[in-house]
Amino acid sequence: MAKSFQKRVKTLEDSQNGPACRSFTDMLREARRRVAAGDPITAEMIEDPIDGEFWRKVFKARTRARFV
């Protein structure tokens, strides 16, 4: 019982700190959350060396969707 509790605490701490490289599903979830909240994709996000490529693709897709 104690080990499962420790695993949950560790998972919670890791999720709050955020991993260095997030999975694609996490990134997609974040992008959808930002769209729903009306948050823009900032230049800092696009220039990010780890997640930047994903944000560039999302930004281009959102731009294309506006003109269709």
CHARMM-style PDB file with segment names, atoms N, HN, CA, C and O in Angstrom:
ATOM      1  N   MET     1       0.821  -1.193   0.000  1.00  0.00      PROA
ATOM      2  CA  MET     1       0.000   0.000   0.000  1.00  0.00      PROA
ATOM      3  C   MET     1       0.865   1.257   0.000  1.00  0.00      PROA
ATOM      4  O   MET     1       0.571   2.224  -0.703  1.00  0.00      PROA
ATOM      5  N   ALA     2       1.921   1.234   0.786  1.00  0.00      PROA
ATOM      6  HN  ALA     2       2.159   0.449   1.358  1.00  0.00      PROA
ATOM      7  CA  ALA     2       2.777   2.411   0.884  1.00  0.00      PROA
ATOM      8  C   ALA     2       3.500   2.680  -0.434  1.00  0.00      PROA
ATOM      9  O   ALA     2       3.697   3.834  -0.814  1.00  0.00      PROA
ATOM     10  N   LYS     3       3.895   1.610  -1.129  1.00  0.00      PROA
ATOM     11  HN  LYS     3       3.735   0.673  -0.820  1.00  0.00      PROA
ATOM     12  CA  LYS     3       4.603   1.796  -2.400  1.00  0.00      PROA
ATOM     13  C   LYS     3       3.702   2.424  -3.453  1.00  0.00      PROA
ATOM     14  O   LYS     3       4.144   3.285  -4.214  1.00  0.00      PROA
ATOM     15  N   SER     4       2.444   2.000  -3.503  1.00  0.00      PROA
ATOM     16  HN  SER     4       2.085   1.300  -2.885  1.00  0.00      PROA
ATOM     17  CA  SER     4       1.541   2.589  -4.494  1.00  0.00      PROA
ATOM     18  C   SER     4       1.299   4.060  -4.180  1.00  0.00      PROA
ATOM     19  O   SER     4       1.173   4.879  -5.090  1.00  0.00      PROA
ATOM     20  N   PHE     5       1.236   4.395  -2.902  1.00  0.00      PROA
ATOM     21  HN  PHE     5       1.338   3.730  -2.162  1.00  0.00      PROA
ATOM     22  CA  PHE     5       1.071   5.800  -2.516  1.00  0.00      PROA
ATOM     23  C   PHE     5       2.302   6.604  -2.918  1.00  0.00      PROA
ATOM     24  O   PHE     5       2.181   7.725  -3.412  1.00  0.00      PROA
ATOM     25  N   GLN     6       3.484   6.034  -2.708  1.00  0.00      PROA
ATOM     26  HN  GLN     6       3.583   5.124  -2.306  1.00  0.00      PROA
ATOM     27  CA  GLN     6       4.717   6.716  -3.093  1.00  0.00      PROA
ATOM     28  C   GLN     6       4.775   6.920  -4.603  1.00  0.00      PROA
ATOM     29  O   GLN     6       5.237   7.961  -5.072  1.00  0.00      PROA
ATOM     30  N   LYS     7       4.309   5.932  -5.364  1.00  0.00      PROA
ATOM     31  HN  LYS     7       3.934   5.087  -4.982  1.00  0.00      PROA
ATOM     32  CA  LYS     7       4.280   6.074  -6.817  1.00  0.00      PROA
ATOM     33  C   LYS     7       3.357   7.210  -7.229  1.00  0.00      PROA
ATOM     34  O   LYS     7       3.684   7.996  -8.118  1.00  0.00      PROA
ATOM     35  N   ARG     8       2.200   7.291  -6.575  1.00  0.00      PROA
ATOM     36  HN  ARG     8       1.934   6.652  -5.853  1.00  0.00      PROA
ATOM     37  CA  ARG     8       1.260   8.367  -6.901  1.00  0.00      PROA
ATOM     38  C   ARG     8       1.846   9.731  -6.587  1.00  0.00      PROA
ATOM     39  O   ARG     8       1.704  10.671  -7.369  1.00  0.00      PROA
ATOM     40  N   VAL     9       2.507   9.839  -5.438  1.00  0.00      PROA
ATOM     41  HN  VAL     9       2.622   9.075  -4.803  1.00  0.00      PROA
ATOM     42  CA  VAL     9       3.137  11.110  -5.059  1.00  0.00      PROA
ATOM     43  C   VAL     9       4.220  11.472  -6.065  1.00  0.00      PROA
ATOM     44  O   VAL     9       4.314  12.623  -6.492  1.00  0.00      PROA
ATOM     45  N   LYS    10       5.035  10.495  -6.446  1.00  0.00      PROA
ATOM     46  HN  LYS    10       4.959   9.561  -6.099  1.00  0.00      PROA
ATOM     47  CA  LYS    10       6.108  10.738  -7.421  1.00  0.00      PROA
ATOM     48  C   LYS    10       5.524  11.176  -8.765  1.00  0.00      PROA
ATOM     49  O   LYS    10       6.037  12.102  -9.395  1.00  0.00      PROA
ATOM     50  N   THR    11       4.458  10.515  -9.201  1.00  0.00      PROA
ATOM     51  HN  THR    11       4.042   9.763  -8.690  1.00  0.00      PROA
ATOM     52  CA  THR    11       3.816  10.874 -10.462  1.00  0.00      PROA
ATOM     53  C   THR    11       3.258  12.284 -10.397  1.00  0.00      PROA
ATOM     54  O   THR    11       3.395  13.054 -11.347  1.00  0.00      PROA
ATOM     55  N   LEU    12       2.632  12.625  -9.281  1.00  0.00      PROA
ATOM     56  HN  LEU    12       2.521  12.000  -8.508  1.00  0.00      PROA
ATOM     57  CA  LEU    12       2.083  13.968  -9.106  1.00  0.00      PROA
ATOM     58  C   LEU    12       3.186  15.017  -9.131  1.00  0.00      PROA
ATOM     59  O   LEU    12       3.042  16.052  -9.783  1.00  0.00      PROA
ATOM     60  N   GLU    13       4.283  14.760  -8.430  1.00  0.00      PROA
ATOM     61  HN  GLU    13       4.399  13.919  -7.901  1.00  0.00      PROA
ATOM     62  CA  GLU    13       5.401  15.704  -8.422  1.00  0.00      PROA
ATOM     63  C   GLU    13       5.978  15.872  -9.822  1.00  0.00      PROA
ATOM     64  O   GLU    13       6.278  16.989 -10.244  1.00  0.00      PROA
ATOM     65  N   ASP    14       6.132  14.770 -10.537  1.00  0.00      PROA
ATOM     66  HN  ASP    14       5.889  13.863 -10.194  1.00  0.00      PROA
ATOM     67  CA  ASP    14       6.665  14.838 -11.898  1.00  0.00      PROA
ATOM     68  C   ASP    14       5.740  15.625 -12.816  1.00  0.00      PROA
ATOM     69  O   ASP    14       6.202  16.388 -13.664  1.00  0.00      PROA
ATOM     70  N   SER    15       4.443  15.440 -12.646  1.00  0.00      PROA
ATOM     71  HN  SER    15       4.068  14.820 -11.956  1.00  0.00      PROA
ATOM     72  CA  SER    15       3.501  16.156 -13.505  1.00  0.00      PROA
ATOM     73  C   SER    15       3.497  17.645 -13.198  1.00  0.00      PROA
ATOM     74  O   SER    15       3.277  18.458 -14.096  1.00  0.00      PROA
ATOM     75  N   GLN    16       3.735  18.013 -11.957  1.00  0.00      PROA
ATOM     76  HN  GLN    16       3.915  17.353 -11.228  1.00  0.00      PROA
ATOM     77  CA  GLN    16       3.781  19.432 -11.606  1.00  0.00      PROA
ATOM     78  C   GLN    16       5.063  20.080 -12.100  1.00  0.00      PROA
ATOM     79  O   GLN    16       5.051  21.231 -12.539  1.00  0.00      PROA
ATOM     80  N   ASN    17       6.160  19.353 -12.031  1.00  0.00      PROA
ATOM     81  HN  ASN    17       6.169  18.419 -11.675  1.00  0.00      PROA
ATOM     82  CA  ASN    17       7.432  19.886 -12.514  1.00  0.00      PROA
ATOM     83  C   ASN    17       7.472  19.898 -14.034  1.00  0.00      PROA
ATOM     84  O   ASN    17       8.088  20.773 -14.641  1.00  0.00      PROA
ATOM     85  N   GLY    18       6.829  18.944 -14.628  1.00  0.00      PROA
ATOM     86  HN  GLY    18       6.328  18.232 -14.134  1.00  0.00      PROA
ATOM     87  CA  GLY    18       6.821  18.840 -16.083  1.00  0.00      PROA
ATOM     88  C   GLY    18       8.086  18.187 -16.583  1.00  0.00      PROA
ATOM     89  O   GLY    18       9.184  18.592 -16.202  1.00  0.00      PROA
ATOM     90  N   PRO    19       7.954  17.194 -17.419  1.00  0.00      PROA
ATOM     91  CA  PRO    19       9.140  16.536 -17.964  1.00  0.00      PROA
ATOM     92  C   PRO    19       9.856  17.438 -18.958  1.00  0.00      PROA
ATOM     93  O   PRO    19       9.266  18.374 -19.498  1.00  0.00      PROA
ATOM     94  N   ALA    20      11.114  17.156 -19.191  1.00  0.00      PROA
ATOM     95  HN  ALA    20      11.594  16.396 -18.751  1.00  0.00      PROA
ATOM     96  CA  ALA    20      11.903  17.972 -20.114  1.00  0.00      PROA
ATOM     97  C   ALA    20      11.346  17.873 -21.528  1.00  0.00      PROA
ATOM     98  O   ALA    20      11.325  18.864 -22.258  1.00  0.00      PROA
ATOM     99  N   CYS    21      10.902  16.705 -21.912  1.00  0.00      PROA
ATOM    100  HN  CYS    21      10.919  15.900 -21.319  1.00  0.00      PROA
ATOM    101  CA  CYS    21      10.355  16.513 -23.248  1.00  0.00      PROA
ATOM    102  C   CYS    21       8.985  15.867 -23.101  1.00  0.00      PROA
ATOM    103  O   CYS    21       8.879  14.703 -22.715  1.00  0.00      PROA
ATOM    104  N   ARG    22       7.953  16.614 -23.406  1.00  0.00      PROA
ATOM    105  HN  ARG    22       8.039  17.560 -23.719  1.00  0.00      PROA
ATOM    106  CA  ARG    22       6.602  16.100 -23.231  1.00  0.00      PROA
ATOM    107  C   ARG    22       6.198  15.221 -24.406  1.00  0.00      PROA
ATOM    108  O   ARG    22       6.739  15.337 -25.506  1.00  0.00      PROA
ATOM    109  N   SER    23       5.252  14.354 -24.153  1.00  0.00      PROA
ATOM    110  HN  SER    23       4.813  14.260 -23.260  1.00  0.00      PROA
ATOM    111  CA  SER    23       4.765  13.488 -25.226  1.00  0.00      PROA
ATOM    112  C   SER    23       3.890  14.303 -26.175  1.00  0.00      PROA
ATOM    113  O   SER    23       3.415  15.386 -25.832  1.00  0.00      PROA
ATOM    114  N   PHE    24       3.691  13.769 -27.357  1.00  0.00      PROA
ATOM    115  HN  PHE    24       4.076  12.890 -27.636  1.00  0.00      PROA
ATOM    116  CA  PHE    24       2.888  14.472 -28.351  1.00  0.00      PROA
ATOM    117  C   PHE    24       1.462  14.670 -27.862  1.00  0.00      PROA
ATOM    118  O   PHE    24       0.865  15.721 -28.099  1.00  0.00      PROA
ATOM    119  N   THR    25       0.910  13.668 -27.180  1.00  0.00      PROA
ATOM    120  HN  THR    25       1.395  12.815 -26.988  1.00  0.00      PROA
ATOM    121  CA  THR    25      -0.469  13.798 -26.693  1.00  0.00      PROA
ATOM    122  C   THR    25      -0.586  14.900 -25.656  1.00  0.00      PROA
ATOM    123  O   THR    25      -1.580  15.625 -25.626  1.00  0.00      PROA
ATOM    124  N   ASP    26       0.431  15.031 -24.800  1.00  0.00      PROA
ATOM    125  HN  ASP    26       1.239  14.442 -24.824  1.00  0.00      PROA
ATOM    126  CA  ASP    26       0.412  16.119 -23.819  1.00  0.00      PROA
ATOM    127  C   ASP    26       0.486  17.476 -24.513  1.00  0.00      PROA
ATOM    128  O   ASP    26      -0.202  18.421 -24.128  1.00  0.00      PROA
ATOM    129  N   MET    27       1.323  17.558 -25.535  1.00  0.00      PROA
ATOM    130  HN  MET    27       1.882  16.790 -25.848  1.00  0.00      PROA
ATOM    131  CA  MET    27       1.462  18.813 -26.269  1.00  0.00      PROA
ATOM    132  C   MET    27       0.161  19.161 -26.988  1.00  0.00      PROA
ATOM    133  O   MET    27      -0.257  20.318 -27.005  1.00  0.00      PROA
ATOM    134  N   LEU    28      -0.473  18.154 -27.581  1.00  0.00      PROA
ATOM    135  HN  LEU    28      -0.133  17.213 -27.567  1.00  0.00      PROA
ATOM    136  CA  LEU    28      -1.726  18.384 -28.285  1.00  0.00      PROA
ATOM    137  C   LEU    28      -2.815  18.820 -27.313  1.00  0.00      PROA
ATOM    138  O   LEU    28      -3.608  19.711 -27.621  1.00  0.00      PROA
ATOM    139  N   ARG    29      -2.852  18.200 -26.154  1.00  0.00      PROA
ATOM    140  HN  ARG    29      -2.208  17.477 -25.904  1.00  0.00      PROA
ATOM    141  CA  ARG    29      -3.816  18.583 -25.120  1.00  0.00      PROA
ATOM    142  C   ARG    29      -3.595  20.043 -24.703  1.00  0.00      PROA
ATOM    143  O   ARG    29      -4.552  20.801 -24.545  1.00  0.00      PROA
ATOM    144  N   GLU    30      -2.328  20.427 -24.526  1.00  0.00      PROA
ATOM    145  HN  GLU    30      -1.550  19.811 -24.654  1.00  0.00      PROA
ATOM    146  CA  GLU    30      -1.999  21.810 -24.164  1.00  0.00      PROA
ATOM    147  C   GLU    30      -2.420  22.774 -25.268  1.00  0.00      PROA
ATOM    148  O   GLU    30      -2.949  23.850 -24.988  1.00  0.00      PROA
ATOM    149  N   ALA    31      -2.187  22.392 -26.517  1.00  0.00      PROA
ATOM    150  HN  ALA    31      -1.757  21.518 -26.744  1.00  0.00      PROA
ATOM    151  CA  ALA    31      -2.575  23.252 -27.637  1.00  0.00      PROA
ATOM    152  C   ALA    31      -4.086  23.438 -27.670  1.00  0.00      PROA
ATOM    153  O   ALA    31      -4.571  24.551 -27.875  1.00  0.00      PROA
ATOM    154  N   ARG    32      -4.829  22.357 -27.470  1.00  0.00      PROA
ATOM    155  HN  ARG    32      -4.435  21.454 -27.304  1.00  0.00      PROA
ATOM    156  CA  ARG    32      -6.292  22.461 -27.461  1.00  0.00      PROA
ATOM    157  C   ARG    32      -6.778  23.315 -26.305  1.00  0.00      PROA
ATOM    158  O   ARG    32      -7.723  24.089 -26.455  1.00  0.00      PROA
ATOM    159  N   ARG    33      -6.134  23.178 -25.146  1.00  0.00      PROA
ATOM    160  HN  ARG    33      -5.367  22.549 -25.024  1.00  0.00      PROA
ATOM    161  CA  ARG    33      -6.508  23.992 -23.985  1.00  0.00      PROA
ATOM    162  C   ARG    33      -6.270  25.472 -24.276  1.00  0.00      PROA
ATOM    163  O   ARG    33      -7.093  26.319 -23.931  1.00  0.00      PROA
ATOM    164  N   ARG    34      -5.140  25.775 -24.912  1.00  0.00      PROA
ATOM    165  HN  ARG    34      -4.471  25.087 -25.192  1.00  0.00      PROA
ATOM    166  CA  ARG    34      -4.827  27.167 -25.240  1.00  0.00      PROA
ATOM    167  C   ARG    34      -5.828  27.730 -26.238  1.00  0.00      PROA
ATOM    168  O   ARG    34      -6.248  28.881 -26.115  1.00  0.00      PROA
ATOM    169  N   VAL    35      -6.212  26.928 -27.224  1.00  0.00      PROA
ATOM    170  HN  VAL    35      -5.871  25.993 -27.324  1.00  0.00      PROA
ATOM    171  CA  VAL    35      -7.187  27.378 -28.218  1.00  0.00      PROA
ATOM    172  C   VAL    35      -8.519  27.659 -27.538  1.00  0.00      PROA
ATOM    173  O   VAL    35      -9.156  28.677 -27.809  1.00  0.00      PROA
ATOM    174  N   ALA    36      -8.939  26.763 -26.659  1.00  0.00      PROA
ATOM    175  HN  ALA    36      -8.422  25.936 -26.438  1.00  0.00      PROA
ATOM    176  CA  ALA    36     -10.214  26.933 -25.962  1.00  0.00      PROA
ATOM    177  C   ALA    36     -10.198  28.167 -25.067  1.00  0.00      PROA
ATOM    178  O   ALA    36     -11.216  28.842 -24.915  1.00  0.00      PROA
ATOM    179  N   ALA    37      -9.041  28.459 -24.474  1.00  0.00      PROA
ATOM    180  HN  ALA    37      -8.214  27.911 -24.598  1.00  0.00      PROA
ATOM    181  CA  ALA    37      -8.924  29.611 -23.586  1.00  0.00      PROA
ATOM    182  C   ALA    37      -8.648  30.898 -24.351  1.00  0.00      PROA
ATOM    183  O   ALA    37      -8.705  31.985 -23.776  1.00  0.00      PROA
ATOM    184  N   GLY    38      -8.349  30.786 -25.644  1.00  0.00      PROA
ATOM    185  HN  GLY    38      -8.303  29.903 -26.112  1.00  0.00      PROA
ATOM    186  CA  GLY    38      -8.048  31.970 -26.446  1.00  0.00      PROA
ATOM    187  C   GLY    38      -6.628  32.474 -26.265  1.00  0.00      PROA
ATOM    188  O   GLY    38      -6.320  33.603 -26.646  1.00  0.00      PROA
ATOM    189  N   ASP    39      -5.750  31.646 -25.682  1.00  0.00      PROA
ATOM    190  HN  ASP    39      -6.000  30.729 -25.373  1.00  0.00      PROA
ATOM    191  CA  ASP    39      -4.351  32.040 -25.485  1.00  0.00      PROA
ATOM    192  C   ASP    39      -3.593  31.927 -26.803  1.00  0.00      PROA
ATOM    193  O   ASP    39      -3.725  30.927 -27.507  1.00  0.00      PROA
ATOM    194  N   PRO    40      -2.812  32.930 -27.138  1.00  0.00      PROA
ATOM    195  CA  PRO    40      -2.037  32.850 -28.379  1.00  0.00      PROA
ATOM    196  C   PRO    40      -0.801  31.972 -28.205  1.00  0.00      PROA
ATOM    197  O   PRO    40      -0.343  31.727 -27.089  1.00  0.00      PROA
ATOM    198  N   ILE    41      -0.283  31.514 -29.317  1.00  0.00      PROA
ATOM    199  HN  ILE    41      -0.655  31.713 -30.224  1.00  0.00      PROA
ATOM    200  CA  ILE    41       0.998  30.814 -29.318  1.00  0.00      PROA
ATOM    201  C   ILE    41       2.051  31.904 -29.443  1.00  0.00      PROA
ATOM    202  O   ILE    41       2.096  32.614 -30.448  1.00  0.00      PROA
ATOM    203  N   THR    42       2.888  32.040 -28.440  1.00  0.00      PROA
ATOM    204  HN  THR    42       2.851  31.464 -27.623  1.00  0.00      PROA
ATOM    205  CA  THR    42       3.840  33.146 -28.395  1.00  0.00      PROA
ATOM    206  C   THR    42       5.136  32.801 -29.128  1.00  0.00      PROA
ATOM    207  O   THR    42       5.413  31.638 -29.423  1.00  0.00      PROA
ATOM    208  N   ALA    43       5.920  33.838 -29.414  1.00  0.00      PROA
ATOM    209  HN  ALA    43       5.695  34.783 -29.174  1.00  0.00      PROA
ATOM    210  CA  ALA    43       7.212  33.653 -30.080  1.00  0.00      PROA
ATOM    211  C   ALA    43       8.149  32.821 -29.210  1.00  0.00      PROA
ATOM    212  O   ALA    43       8.954  32.044 -29.724  1.00  0.00      PROA
ATOM    213  N   GLU    44       8.042  32.984 -27.878  1.00  0.00      PROA
ATOM    214  HN  GLU    44       7.388  33.615 -27.460  1.00  0.00      PROA
ATOM    215  CA  GLU    44       8.891  32.200 -26.977  1.00  0.00      PROA
ATOM    216  C   GLU    44       8.612  30.710 -27.128  1.00  0.00      PROA
ATOM    217  O   GLU    44       9.531  29.891 -27.094  1.00  0.00      PROA
ATOM    218  N   MET    45       7.346  30.366 -27.293  1.00  0.00      PROA
ATOM    219  HN  MET    45       6.599  31.031 -27.320  1.00  0.00      PROA
ATOM    220  CA  MET    45       6.980  28.958 -27.445  1.00  0.00      PROA
ATOM    221  C   MET    45       7.525  28.405 -28.753  1.00  0.00      PROA
ATOM    222  O   MET    45       7.993  27.267 -28.794  1.00  0.00      PROA
ATOM    223  N   ILE    46       7.471  29.189 -29.815  1.00  0.00      PROA
ATOM    224  HN  ILE    46       7.091  30.113 -29.782  1.00  0.00      PROA
ATOM    225  CA  ILE    46       7.947  28.738 -31.120  1.00  0.00      PROA
ATOM    226  C   ILE    46       9.467  28.597 -31.128  1.00  0.00      PROA
ATOM    227  O   ILE    46       9.998  27.724 -31.815  1.00  0.00      PROA
ATOM    228  N   GLU    47      10.169  29.432 -30.382  1.00  0.00      PROA
ATOM    229  HN  GLU    47       9.737  30.141 -29.824  1.00  0.00      PROA
ATOM    230  CA  GLU    47      11.629  29.390 -30.350  1.00  0.00      PROA
ATOM    231  C   GLU    47      12.176  28.364 -29.360  1.00  0.00      PROA
ATOM    232  O   GLU    47      13.387  28.152 -29.299  1.00  0.00      PROA
ATOM    233  N   ASP    48      11.304  27.730 -28.588  1.00  0.00      PROA
ATOM    234  HN  ASP    48      10.320  27.902 -28.637  1.00  0.00      PROA
ATOM    235  CA  ASP    48      11.717  26.727 -27.613  1.00  0.00      PROA
ATOM    236  C   ASP    48      12.466  25.596 -28.321  1.00  0.00      PROA
ATOM    237  O   ASP    48      11.935  25.016 -29.268  1.00  0.00      PROA
ATOM    238  N   PRO    49      13.698  25.265 -27.879  1.00  0.00      PROA
ATOM    239  CA  PRO    49      14.472  24.237 -28.578  1.00  0.00      PROA
ATOM    240  C   PRO    49      13.882  22.833 -28.473  1.00  0.00      PROA
ATOM    241  O   PRO    49      14.146  21.992 -29.332  1.00  0.00      PROA
ATOM    242  N   ILE    50      13.093  22.567 -27.441  1.00  0.00      PROA
ATOM    243  HN  ILE    50      12.879  23.250 -26.743  1.00  0.00      PROA
ATOM    244  CA  ILE    50      12.540  21.226 -27.255  1.00  0.00      PROA
ATOM    245  C   ILE    50      11.184  21.092 -27.930  1.00  0.00      PROA
ATOM    246  O   ILE    50      10.968  20.165 -28.710  1.00  0.00      PROA
ATOM    247  N   ASP    51      10.279  22.001 -27.640  1.00  0.00      PROA
ATOM    248  HN  ASP    51      10.455  22.754 -27.006  1.00  0.00      PROA
ATOM    249  CA  ASP    51       8.906  21.897 -28.124  1.00  0.00      PROA
ATOM    250  C   ASP    51       8.597  22.832 -29.286  1.00  0.00      PROA
ATOM    251  O   ASP    51       7.462  22.863 -29.762  1.00  0.00      PROA
ATOM    252  N   GLY    52       9.562  23.580 -29.742  1.00  0.00      PROA
ATOM    253  HN  GLY    52      10.484  23.556 -29.356  1.00  0.00      PROA
ATOM    254  CA  GLY    52       9.328  24.599 -30.755  1.00  0.00      PROA
ATOM    255  C   GLY    52       8.757  24.087 -32.064  1.00  0.00      PROA
ATOM    256  O   GLY    52       7.871  24.715 -32.643  1.00  0.00      PROA
ATOM    257  N   GLU    53       9.250  22.960 -32.532  1.00  0.00      PROA
ATOM    258  HN  GLU    53       9.969  22.449 -32.061  1.00  0.00      PROA
ATOM    259  CA  GLU    53       8.770  22.411 -33.806  1.00  0.00      PROA
ATOM    260  C   GLU    53       7.284  22.090 -33.729  1.00  0.00      PROA
ATOM    261  O   GLU    53       6.540  22.358 -34.672  1.00  0.00      PROA
ATOM    262  N   PHE    54       6.851  21.522 -32.617  1.00  0.00      PROA
ATOM    263  HN  PHE    54       7.455  21.305 -31.851  1.00  0.00      PROA
ATOM    264  CA  PHE    54       5.428  21.219 -32.447  1.00  0.00      PROA
ATOM    265  C   PHE    54       4.605  22.495 -32.500  1.00  0.00      PROA
ATOM    266  O   PHE    54       3.582  22.537 -33.183  1.00  0.00      PROA
ATOM    267  N   TRP    55       5.033  23.541 -31.789  1.00  0.00      PROA
ATOM    268  HN  TRP    55       5.864  23.507 -31.234  1.00  0.00      PROA
ATOM    269  CA  TRP    55       4.262  24.788 -31.755  1.00  0.00      PROA
ATOM    270  C   TRP    55       4.243  25.467 -33.118  1.00  0.00      PROA
ATOM    271  O   TRP    55       3.242  26.085 -33.481  1.00  0.00      PROA
ATOM    272  N   ARG    56       5.344  25.362 -33.889  1.00  0.00      PROA
ATOM    273  HN  ARG    56       6.157  24.860 -33.594  1.00  0.00      PROA
ATOM    274  CA  ARG    56       5.352  25.925 -35.243  1.00  0.00      PROA
ATOM    275  C   ARG    56       4.301  25.237 -36.108  1.00  0.00      PROA
ATOM    276  O   ARG    56       3.582  25.897 -36.858  1.00  0.00      PROA
ATOM    277  N   LYS    57       4.211  23.915 -36.004  1.00  0.00      PROA
ATOM    278  HN  LYS    57       4.795  23.379 -35.395  1.00  0.00      PROA
ATOM    279  CA  LYS    57       3.218  23.170 -36.783  1.00  0.00      PROA
ATOM    280  C   LYS    57       1.802  23.548 -36.370  1.00  0.00      PROA
ATOM    281  O   LYS    57       0.933  23.723 -37.224  1.00  0.00      PROA
ATOM    282  N   VAL    58       1.564  23.675 -35.072  1.00  0.00      PROA
ATOM    283  HN  VAL    58       2.269  23.533 -34.378  1.00  0.00      PROA
ATOM    284  CA  VAL    58       0.230  24.054 -34.592  1.00  0.00      PROA
ATOM    285  C   VAL    58      -0.113  25.458 -35.073  1.00  0.00      PROA
ATOM    286  O   VAL    58      -1.241  25.708 -35.499  1.00  0.00      PROA
ATOM    287  N   PHE    59       0.854  26.381 -35.008  1.00  0.00      PROA
ATOM    288  HN  PHE    59       1.770  26.178 -34.662  1.00  0.00      PROA
ATOM    289  CA  PHE    59       0.623  27.759 -35.439  1.00  0.00      PROA
ATOM    290  C   PHE    59       0.273  27.808 -36.924  1.00  0.00      PROA
ATOM    291  O   PHE    59      -0.654  28.512 -37.324  1.00  0.00      PROA
ATOM    292  N   LYS    60       1.023  27.053 -37.745  1.00  0.00      PROA
ATOM    293  HN  LYS    60       1.776  26.482 -37.420  1.00  0.00      PROA
ATOM    294  CA  LYS    60       0.743  27.021 -39.185  1.00  0.00      PROA
ATOM    295  C   LYS    60      -0.628  26.423 -39.457  1.00  0.00      PROA
ATOM    296  O   LYS    60      -1.362  26.912 -40.316  1.00  0.00      PROA
ATOM    297  N   ALA    61      -0.975  25.372 -38.734  1.00  0.00      PROA
ATOM    298  HN  ALA    61      -0.378  24.975 -38.036  1.00  0.00      PROA
ATOM    299  CA  ALA    61      -2.281  24.734 -38.925  1.00  0.00      PROA
ATOM    300  C   ALA    61      -3.409  25.683 -38.539  1.00  0.00      PROA
ATOM    301  O   ALA    61      -4.437  25.727 -39.215  1.00  0.00      PROA
ATOM    302  N   ARG    62      -3.230  26.440 -37.463  1.00  0.00      PROA
ATOM    303  HN  ARG    62      -2.395  26.403 -36.914  1.00  0.00      PROA
ATOM    304  CA  ARG    62      -4.259  27.394 -37.045  1.00  0.00      PROA
ATOM    305  C   ARG    62      -4.392  28.511 -38.063  1.00  0.00      PROA
ATOM    306  O   ARG    62      -5.498  28.978 -38.335  1.00  0.00      PROA
ATOM    307  N   THR    63      -3.262  28.944 -38.633  1.00  0.00      PROA
ATOM    308  HN  THR    63      -2.364  28.565 -38.412  1.00  0.00      PROA
ATOM    309  CA  THR    63      -3.291  29.999 -39.640  1.00  0.00      PROA
ATOM    310  C   THR    63      -4.007  29.515 -40.894  1.00  0.00      PROA
ATOM    311  O   THR    63      -4.825  30.241 -41.459  1.00  0.00      PROA
ATOM    312  N   ARG    64      -3.706  28.299 -41.335  1.00  0.00      PROA
ATOM    313  HN  ARG    64      -3.041  27.710 -40.876  1.00  0.00      PROA
ATOM    314  CA  ARG    64      -4.382  27.733 -42.509  1.00  0.00      PROA
ATOM    315  C   ARG    64      -5.879  27.595 -42.255  1.00  0.00      PROA
ATOM    316  O   ARG    64      -6.685  27.866 -43.144  1.00  0.00      PROA
ATOM    317  N   ALA    65      -6.249  27.183 -41.066  1.00  0.00      PROA
ATOM    318  HN  ALA    65      -5.594  26.963 -40.344  1.00  0.00      PROA
ATOM    319  CA  ALA    65      -7.668  26.979 -40.744  1.00  0.00      PROA
ATOM    320  C   ALA    65      -8.442  28.294 -40.790  1.00  0.00      PROA
ATOM    321  O   ALA    65      -9.630  28.304 -41.113  1.00  0.00      PROA
ATOM    322  N   ARG    66      -7.781  29.396 -40.470  1.00  0.00      PROA
ATOM    323  HN  ARG    66      -6.816  29.388 -40.208  1.00  0.00      PROA
ATOM    324  CA  ARG    66      -8.457  30.705 -40.490  1.00  0.00      PROA
ATOM    325  C   ARG    66      -8.790  31.137 -41.912  1.00  0.00      PROA
ATOM    326  O   ARG    66      -9.798  31.808 -42.135  1.00  0.00      PROA
ATOM    327  N   PHE    67      -7.946  30.754 -42.882  1.00  0.00      PROA
ATOM    328  HN  PHE    67      -7.128  30.209 -42.701  1.00  0.00      PROA
ATOM    329  CA  PHE    67      -8.131  31.202 -44.256  1.00  0.00      PROA
ATOM    330  C   PHE    67      -8.982  30.257 -45.097  1.00  0.00      PROA
ATOM    331  O   PHE    67      -9.293  30.562 -46.248  1.00  0.00      PROA
ATOM    332  N   VAL    68      -9.352  29.134 -44.542  1.00  0.00      PROA
ATOM    333  HN  VAL    68      -9.099  28.887 -43.607  1.00  0.00      PROA
ATOM    334  CA  VAL    68     -10.153  28.165 -45.309  1.00  0.00      PROA
ATOM    335  C   VAL    68     -11.611  28.530 -45.250  1.00  0.00      PROA
ATOM    336  OT1 VAL    68     -12.445  27.837 -45.833  1.00  0.00      PROA
TER     337      VAL     68
END
